[in-house]
Amino acid sequence: MADQKIRIRLKAYDHRLIDRSASEIVETAKRTGAQVRGPIPLPTKIERYTILVSPHVDKDARDQYETRTHKRVLDIVDPNDKTVDALMKLELAAGVDVQIKLT
């Protein structure tokens, strides 16, 4: 796998969960002898929702809710077969979305 790179994108609503998952991936990749760049934090996406509390009048009475989506990027440079096998067997938390791209 010469001159190849694995890019891993992580998304989660909980920043502690995504940091723990990123550290597990880094630890696994370094244990197999691969070079790791990251985790690089990407901008957090904040979605805000405003809901009227009263169904008829009182336009000023509103509740606001938000969801925050945290993102991280990891690059594994020059991965070997042991690195790929170890990453495939890795169990991550349920709330973390993982996208893997081989370039």
Buried (B, 14 or more C-beta within 10 A) or exposed (E): EEEEBBBBBBBBEEEEBBBBBBEBBBEBBEEBEBEBEBBEBBEEEEEEEEEEEEEEEEEEEEEEEEEEBBBBBBBBEBBBEEBBEBBEEBEBEEEBEBEEEEE
